[in-house]
């Protein structure tokens, strides 16, 4: 059951981040990858800056979306260079 929740959270977070940064999604597979990688980035970065949060699926989506936005902005900056 945990893997299904992770995939759903990744898909929603990837879609939200794509909508915020790019103006659209990346397809189901791309959204899942962007969301899961975003969750990993946020999971590494947030404790360093002292930002914590609660549990639950809503917090997980917010957490993964913020990380995915960071990922997409970094990719955009690297592509421009």
Backbone as a chain_set.jsonl record, in Angstrom:
{"seq": "XXXXXXXXXXXXXXXXXXXXXXXXXXXXXXXXXXXXXXXXXXXXXXXXXXXXXXXXXXXXXXXXXXXXXXXXXXXXXXXXX", "coords": {"N": [[0.817, -1.198, 0.0], [2.017, 1.23, 0.633], [3.722, 1.901, -1.517], [1.916, 2.531, -3.512], [0.677, 4.827, -2.506], [2.935, 6.485, -2.465], [3.419, 6.712, -5.216], [1.09, 8.009, -6.041], [1.242, 10.433, -4.586], [3.644, 11.4, -5.694], [2.835, 11.725, -8.385], [0.816, 13.704, -8.169], [2.273, 15.812, -6.964], [4.286, 16.225, -8.885], [2.737, 17.029, -11.075], [1.586, 19.41, -10.024], [3.934, 20.934, -9.575], [4.917, 21.093, -12.196], [2.887, 22.594, -13.326], [3.138, 24.978, -11.902], [5.785, 25.852, -12.479], [6.398, 25.36, -15.239], [4.046, 25.498, -16.64], [2.498, 23.366, -17.336], [1.912, 19.782, -17.213], [3.965, 16.748, -17.206], [3.159, 14.387, -18.256], [2.001, 11.218, -16.987], [4.048, 9.39, -16.084], [6.339, 11.068, -16.099], [5.523, 13.046, -14.287], [5.363, 11.536, -11.929], [8.071, 10.809, -11.559], [9.294, 13.375, -11.325], [7.937, 14.308, -9.038], [8.657, 12.389, -7.047], [11.464, 12.626, -7.01], [11.556, 15.293, -6.267], [10.479, 15.094, -3.691], [12.548, 13.737, -2.447], [14.617, 15.642, -2.648], [13.502, 17.748, -1.109], [13.288, 16.382, 1.303], [15.938, 16.131, 2.002], [16.82, 18.798, 2.065], [15.075, 20.385, 3.697], [15.374, 19.696, 6.546], [17.935, 20.729, 6.983], [17.651, 23.493, 6.76], [16.012, 23.911, 8.851], [13.286, 23.585, 8.589], [10.312, 22.117, 9.255], [7.548, 19.838, 9.364], [4.211, 18.557, 9.634], [2.701, 15.295, 9.557], [1.094, 13.077, 7.24], [-0.89, 12.841, 4.223], [-1.456, 15.22, 2.839], [0.526, 17.015, 3.75], [2.704, 15.602, 2.746], [2.315, 15.868, -0.016], [2.566, 18.664, -0.31], [5.204, 19.003, 0.585], [6.641, 17.401, -1.302], [5.944, 18.79, -3.618], [7.117, 21.338, -3.273], [9.83, 20.59, -3.269], [9.939, 19.531, -5.875], [9.426, 21.804, -7.41], [11.747, 23.252, -6.842], [13.589, 21.505, -8.06], [12.763, 21.67, -10.796], [13.19, 24.393, -11.329], [15.96, 24.522, -10.989], [16.758, 22.84, -13.094], [15.828, 24.341, -15.27], [17.471, 26.641, -15.027], [20.014, 25.509, -15.435], [19.751, 24.596, -18.068], [19.633, 27.021, -19.413], [22.165, 27.98, -19.286]], "CA": [[0.0, 0.0, 0.0], [2.886, 2.4, 0.714], [4.242, 2.256, -2.843], [0.82, 3.155, -4.254], [0.557, 6.186, -1.972], [4.101, 7.224, -2.938], [3.217, 7.014, -6.626], [0.026, 9.02, -6.142], [1.811, 11.695, -4.107], [4.592, 11.839, -6.714], [2.104, 12.179, -9.566], [0.157, 14.979, -7.86], [3.305, 16.818, -6.738], [4.919, 16.512, -10.175], [1.788, 17.809, -11.87], [1.511, 20.752, -9.441], [5.195, 21.637, -9.835], [4.946, 21.397, -13.619], [1.934, 23.68, -13.557], [3.686, 26.197, -11.302], [7.043, 26.282, -13.106], [6.431, 25.254, -16.689], [2.75, 25.782, -17.207], [1.826, 22.125, -17.705], [2.48, 18.57, -16.643], [4.948, 16.0, -17.989], [2.625, 13.043, -18.43], [1.92, 10.505, -15.716], [5.371, 8.896, -15.676], [7.208, 12.208, -15.798], [5.061, 13.666, -13.05], [5.755, 10.674, -10.808], [9.523, 10.947, -11.37], [9.57, 14.721, -10.81], [7.415, 14.386, -7.674], [9.448, 11.563, -6.133], [12.779, 13.275, -6.863], [11.296, 16.499, -5.475], [10.33, 14.697, -2.288], [13.89, 13.42, -1.954], [15.321, 16.92, -2.495], [12.935, 18.434, 0.052], [13.631, 15.602, 2.486], [17.327, 16.428, 2.345], [17.051, 20.23, 2.268], [14.274, 21.004, 4.748], [15.964, 19.613, 7.888], [19.13, 21.572, 7.053], [17.244, 24.876, 6.988], [15.185, 23.941, 10.049], [11.871, 23.616, 8.228], [9.683, 20.826, 9.489], [6.11, 19.84, 9.135], [3.477, 17.44, 10.188], [2.614, 14.11, 8.724], [-0.127, 12.967, 6.457], [-0.749, 12.874, 2.771], [-1.449, 16.616, 2.372], [1.873, 17.521, 3.991], [3.596, 14.92, 1.817], [2.15, 16.491, -1.334], [3.172, 19.998, -0.229], [6.639, 18.754, 0.72], [7.151, 16.931, -2.585], [5.747, 19.849, -4.607], [8.161, 22.353, -3.073], [11.064, 19.999, -3.764], [9.854, 19.404, -7.322], [9.594, 23.154, -7.958], [13.185, 23.517, -6.756], [14.21, 20.689, -9.099], [12.458, 22.209, -12.117], [13.871, 25.685, -11.467], [17.386, 24.216, -11.202], [16.902, 22.317, -14.458], [15.653, 25.481, -16.177], [18.675, 27.473, -14.938], [21.113, 24.775, -16.057], [19.51, 24.585, -19.513], [19.878, 28.349, -19.955], [23.611, 28.268, -19.272]], "C": [[0.859, 1.261, 0.0], [3.406, 2.846, -0.639], [3.165, 2.94, -3.668], [0.63, 4.598, -3.799], [1.719, 7.035, -2.458], [3.94, 7.621, -4.404], [2.141, 8.075, -6.83], [0.531, 10.381, -5.705], [2.798, 12.247, -5.141], [3.895, 12.385, -7.942], [1.454, 13.544, -9.325], [1.196, 16.091, -7.692], [3.999, 17.195, -8.041], [4.023, 17.349, -11.063], [1.694, 19.244, -11.348], [2.773, 21.56, -9.75], [5.312, 22.004, -11.309], [4.022, 22.542, -13.972], [2.485, 25.003, -13.037], [4.872, 26.717, -12.111], [6.936, 26.376, -14.623], [5.12, 25.651, -17.341], [1.999, 24.536, -17.646], [2.501, 20.938, -17.068], [3.447, 17.894, -17.6], [4.44, 14.624, -18.365], [2.705, 12.311, -17.097], [3.287, 10.038, -15.226], [6.319, 10.013, -15.298], [6.825, 12.897, -14.513], [5.47, 12.855, -11.83], [7.241, 10.835, -10.523], [9.858, 12.303, -10.769], [9.102, 14.838, -9.359], [8.236, 13.6, -6.674], [10.841, 12.172, -5.929], [12.632, 14.562, -6.06], [11.138, 16.191, -3.999], [11.685, 14.369, -1.671], [14.675, 14.703, -1.71], [14.821, 17.655, -1.256], [13.276, 17.704, 1.347], [15.061, 15.821, 2.942], [17.525, 17.891, 2.74], [16.305, 20.803, 3.474], [14.872, 20.865, 6.139], [17.198, 20.514, 8.054], [18.755, 23.014, 7.355], [16.292, 25.012, 8.181], [13.692, 24.005, 9.779], [11.292, 22.227, 8.407], [8.203, 20.916, 9.211], [5.484, 18.618, 9.768], [3.52, 16.245, 9.265], [1.352, 14.142, 7.893], [0.11, 13.179, 4.982], [-0.713, 14.306, 2.234], [-0.061, 17.219, 2.571], [2.851, 16.868, 3.03], [3.511, 15.532, 0.422], [2.782, 17.877, -1.349], [4.692, 19.888, -0.221], [7.245, 18.373, -0.631], [7.008, 18.008, -3.661], [6.81, 20.925, -4.484], [9.502, 21.829, -3.585], [11.076, 19.877, -5.273], [9.98, 20.762, -8.007], [11.065, 23.542, -7.931], [13.917, 22.766, -7.858], [13.982, 21.301, -10.479], [13.114, 23.567, -12.357], [15.358, 25.462, -11.709], [17.631, 23.696, -12.616], [16.776, 23.444, -15.474], [16.896, 26.373, -16.195], [19.846, 26.794, -15.645], [20.958, 24.745, -17.577], [19.817, 25.937, -20.151], [21.357, 28.667, -20.038], [24.306, 27.608, -20.413]], "O": [[0.46, 2.269, -0.583], [3.522, 4.046, -0.89], [3.469, 3.842, -4.448], [0.442, 5.491, -4.625], [1.519, 8.192, -2.829], [4.284, 8.738, -4.788], [2.272, 8.94, -7.697], [0.278, 11.381, -6.377], [2.781, 13.444, -5.428], [4.316, 13.404, -8.489], [1.533, 14.433, -10.173], [1.019, 17.189, -8.22], [4.271, 18.373, -8.274], [4.489, 18.272, -11.731], [1.719, 20.19, -12.135], [2.692, 22.726, -10.138], [5.756, 23.103, -11.64], [4.345, 23.367, -14.827], [2.31, 26.039, -13.677], [4.946, 27.913, -12.396], [7.346, 27.374, -15.216], [5.107, 26.097, -18.489], [0.948, 24.652, -18.277], [3.554, 21.076, -16.446], [3.718, 18.412, -18.683], [5.232, 13.769, -18.761], [3.405, 12.749, -16.184], [3.642, 10.27, -14.07], [7.025, 9.922, -14.294], [7.689, 13.291, -13.73], [5.877, 13.417, -10.814], [7.634, 10.982, -9.366], [10.623, 12.381, -9.807], [9.81, 15.414, -8.533], [8.492, 14.079, -5.57], [11.338, 12.226, -4.804], [13.503, 14.885, -5.252], [11.612, 16.946, -3.15], [11.938, 14.687, -0.509], [15.329, 14.84, -0.677], [15.618, 18.13, -0.447], [13.526, 18.338, 2.372], [15.364, 15.71, 4.13], [18.304, 18.192, 3.644], [16.859, 21.63, 4.199], [14.882, 21.851, 6.875], [17.465, 21.001, 9.152], [19.448, 23.691, 8.114], [15.822, 26.11, 8.48], [12.918, 24.429, 10.638], [11.742, 21.273, 7.774], [7.686, 21.977, 8.86], [6.159, 17.772, 10.355], [4.294, 16.206, 8.309], [0.637, 15.144, 7.864], [1.17, 13.637, 4.557], [-0.005, 14.576, 1.264], [0.472, 17.861, 1.666], [3.757, 17.542, 2.541], [4.532, 15.694, -0.246], [3.466, 18.229, -2.31], [5.377, 20.608, -0.948], [8.244, 18.954, -1.053], [7.872, 18.123, -4.531], [7.349, 21.378, -5.493], [10.23, 22.553, -4.265], [12.113, 20.095, -5.9], [10.58, 20.857, -9.078], [11.574, 24.103, -8.902], [14.782, 23.337, -8.522], [14.929, 21.434, -11.254], [13.546, 23.856, -13.473], [15.956, 26.139, -12.545], [18.609, 24.077, -13.258], [17.539, 23.494, -16.439], [17.327, 26.811, -17.261], [20.589, 27.448, -16.378], [21.951, 24.859, -18.296], [20.22, 25.991, -21.313], [21.754, 29.55, -20.799], [25.521, 27.742, -20.557]]}, "num_chains": 1, "name": "protein.A"}
